[in-house]
Amino acid sequence: MIMRKLFLTWQDKKSRQWFPVGKLIFDGKTYCFFYIEGALEAQKEANFQPLVSVPDFRAIYESDELFPMFYNRLMPDSRPEYKQTIEILCIPEDYNDPLAFLARTGGAKVTDNFEMFCYPKLDEKGEYNLHFFAHGLRYLPECSIERIGKMNQGDKIDLAHAFQNPYETNALQLHTRDNFIVGYCPSYLLGDMNEVRQYKDIEVCVERINKSAPLQFRFLCRLIFPQMKNYRPFATKNYKPIVSEISATIENLEITFA
């Protein structure tokens, strides 16, 4: 059985620190949501509170329908801009998967400080693939924005430590081979990506450039990194379920997204 996993992350606005707080799993029939250990850390460090619709840190919530927290972040296909949005996200038009939509957009809203991302896809080569939109473009000089507009699908991008970042000591910036900074790796990926970089190279390439889209959807990247012995993505303590009843079998199944 192929499962789909989506992580829910929350940012403390005061410290700007991101915490993984929950996990949504879909088995093709039932949605299952539960909090993970990062929620307890966020509560301790930044007074994070559980969502009103899923108020118990130690409960397992199941539903035949997508929970309101996630559903309210989707775009109805009746909206006139839906087709263009699917194009921007680089999702096949007939691929009707709400979790894929949320994974690509991040599900961010101006009214709160949550964001979402998916468990990476394991391809036929035994490599993990993960898409994300480059962050921080609004802080870049105009020459960097112009350089992004000239990139093409498949172009290779380098990852490097952003030592001058005052908010993230382990921040990773994206830069072209001709030394233009073209964005930053999302904060919620930094822990795993910095761990992988200690042992293996991570390939980053251009998946799509949306020249006329808002900056947050301008530059879609694809991360590619190999499997490693005794390593699974997002398996550190903060990503573990708070409740022990969550099946290890469910936790370990791979997922796939477009």
C-alpha positions in Angstrom: 0.0 0.0 0.0 1.3 3.5 -0.9 0.7 6.1 1.8 0.9 9.9 1.5 2.4 11.8 4.3 2.2 15.6 4.8 4.0 17.4 7.7 2.5 20.4 9.4 5.0 23.0 10.6 4.5 26.1 12.7 6.6 29.2 13.1 7.1 31.2 16.3 6.9 34.8 15.0 9.0 36.1 17.9 12.0 33.9 17.4 11.2 33.0 13.7 12.0 29.4 14.6 10.1 26.7 12.7 8.8 23.6 14.5 7.3 20.4 13.0 4.1 19.9 14.9 1.9 17.4 13.1 1.6 14.7 10.5 -1.3 14.0 8.1 -1.4 10.5 6.5 -3.8 9.4 3.7 -4.1 5.7 2.7 -6.5 6.4 -0.2 -9.6 6.1 1.9 -9.0 7.6 5.3 -7.2 10.7 6.5 -5.3 10.4 9.8 -3.8 13.3 11.7 -1.7 13.3 14.9 0.7 15.5 16.6 4.4 14.8 16.7 7.1 15.5 19.3 8.0 18.8 17.8 4.6 20.1 19.0 5.6 19.5 22.6 8.9 21.3 22.0 7.1 24.2 20.4 4.7 24.4 23.4 7.6 24.4 25.8 9.7 26.9 23.8 7.1 29.2 22.3 3.7 28.4 23.9 2.3 26.6 20.8 -1.3 25.5 21.3 -3.1 22.6 19.6 -5.6 23.5 16.8 -9.2 24.0 17.8 -10.5 21.3 15.5 -7.9 18.8 16.7 -7.4 19.9 20.4 -5.6 16.9 22.0 -1.9 16.4 21.6 -2.3 12.7 22.5 -5.2 11.8 20.3 -5.3 10.2 16.8 -7.9 11.8 14.5 -9.4 10.0 11.6 -11.8 11.2 8.9 -13.1 10.2 5.5 -12.8 13.8 4.5 -9.9 16.2 4.6 -9.7 18.0 7.9 -10.8 21.7 7.8 -7.3 22.9 8.7 -6.1 21.5 5.4 -9.2 21.7 3.2 -9.5 25.4 3.8 -6.1 25.9 2.1 -7.1 24.3 -1.2 -8.2 26.2 -4.3 -11.5 25.0 -5.7 -11.1 23.9 -9.3 -14.1 26.2 -10.1 -11.9 29.3 -9.6 -10.9 30.9 -12.8 -7.2 31.0 -11.8 -7.2 27.3 -10.9 -5.7 26.0 -14.2 -3.0 28.7 -14.2 -2.2 27.8 -10.5 -1.8 24.1 -11.3 0.6 25.1 -14.1 2.6 27.3 -11.8 2.8 24.4 -9.3 3.9 22.0 -12.0 1.2 19.5 -11.2 -0.5 17.6 -14.0 -4.0 19.1 -14.6 -5.7 15.7 -14.2 -3.8 14.8 -11.0 -6.5 15.4 -8.5 -4.7 15.1 -5.2 -5.3 17.7 -2.5 -2.2 16.7 -0.6 0.0 17.2 -3.7 -1.5 20.7 -4.0 -0.8 21.5 -0.4 2.7 20.1 -0.6 3.6 22.3 -3.5 1.9 25.5 -2.2 2.9 24.9 1.4 -0.6 25.7 2.4 0.5 29.1 3.8 -2.1 31.7 4.7 -1.5 35.3 5.8 -3.9 34.7 8.7 -1.6 32.2 10.5 1.9 30.9 10.6 1.6 27.3 9.5 3.2 25.7 6.4 3.2 22.2 5.0 5.6 19.9 3.1 5.6 16.3 2.0 7.7 13.3 2.7 10.1 12.9 -0.3 9.4 10.5 -3.1 11.8 7.6 -3.5 12.4 7.1 -7.3 13.4 4.1 -9.3 17.1 5.0 -8.9 16.8 4.7 -5.1 17.1 8.5 -4.7 14.8 10.8 -2.8 13.1 13.7 -4.6 11.6 16.7 -2.9 10.1 19.8 -4.5 10.0 23.2 -2.9 9.7 26.9 -3.9 12.8 28.9 -3.1 12.3 31.1 -0.1 13.6 34.6 0.6 13.3 36.1 -2.9 12.0 39.4 -1.6 15.3 40.0 0.1 17.4 39.5 -3.0 18.8 42.3 -5.2 17.2 42.9 -8.5 20.1 41.3 -10.4 19.3 38.0 -8.6 15.7 38.2 -9.6 16.7 38.9 -13.2 19.1 35.9 -13.1 16.2 33.7 -11.9 14.2 34.7 -14.9 17.0 33.5 -17.2 17.2 30.0 -15.7 15.9 26.9 -17.5 14.5 23.6 -16.4 17.2 21.2 -15.4 19.8 23.9 -14.6 22.0 22.9 -11.6 21.9 25.0 -8.5 24.5 24.8 -5.6 23.7 24.7 -1.9 25.9 26.6 0.5 25.9 27.8 4.1 24.4 31.3 4.5 26.8 32.4 7.2 25.5 36.0 7.2 21.9 35.0 8.1 21.2 36.5 11.5 18.1 34.3 12.1 19.3 30.9 11.0 22.7 29.7 12.0 22.4 26.7 9.7 20.7 28.4 6.8 21.3 27.1 3.3 21.4 29.5 0.3 20.9 28.6 -3.4 23.3 30.0 -5.8 24.0 29.6 -9.5 27.3 28.4 -11.0 28.1 32.0 -11.9 27.6 33.0 -8.2 24.2 34.7 -8.1 22.3 34.0 -4.9 18.8 33.0 -6.1 17.0 32.1 -2.9 17.1 30.0 0.3 16.2 26.5 1.3 13.0 26.5 3.5 13.8 26.6 7.2 11.9 23.4 7.9 14.2 21.4 5.6 17.5 22.6 7.1 17.9 19.9 9.8 17.7 17.0 7.4 19.5 18.7 4.5 22.4 19.7 6.7 22.6 16.2 8.1 22.7 14.6 4.6 25.3 17.1 3.4 27.7 15.8 6.0 27.9 12.5 4.1 26.5 12.9 0.6 26.1 15.5 -2.1 22.6 17.0 -2.6 21.7 17.8 -6.1 19.4 20.8 -6.6 18.0 21.7 -10.0 15.5 24.0 -11.6 12.1 22.4 -12.0 10.2 25.4 -13.2 10.5 29.2 -13.5 7.2 31.1 -13.3 8.3 34.6 -14.6 5.0 36.3 -14.0 4.0 34.6 -10.7 4.3 36.2 -7.3 7.8 35.8 -5.8 6.8 33.0 -3.4 5.9 30.9 -6.5 8.6 32.2 -8.9 11.3 29.5 -8.6 10.4 25.8 -8.1 13.3 23.6 -7.2 13.9 19.9 -7.0 16.1 18.4 -4.3 17.7 15.0 -5.1 19.7 13.0 -2.5 20.6 9.3 -2.2 19.5 6.8 0.3 22.0 6.2 3.1 22.4 3.3 5.5 20.6 3.9 8.8 19.0 7.1 7.5 15.4 7.9 6.7 14.2 11.4 6.0 12.5 13.3 8.8 12.9 10.5 11.3 14.5 12.5 14.2 12.8 12.7 17.6 10.8 15.8 16.7 9.1 13.9 13.9 8.0 11.0 16.0 4.4 10.6 17.0 3.5 11.6 20.5 1.2 8.6 20.8 2.8 5.2 20.7 -0.3 3.6 19.1 0.7 4.9 15.6 1.7 1.8 13.7 5.4 1.4 12.9 4.2 -0.1 9.6 2.3 3.0 8.6 5.2 5.2 9.7 7.7 3.4 7.5 5.8 3.1 4.3 7.0 5.2 1.4 4.8 7.7 -0.3 4.7 9.3 -3.8 3.7 12.7 -5.0 3.6 14.2 -8.5 
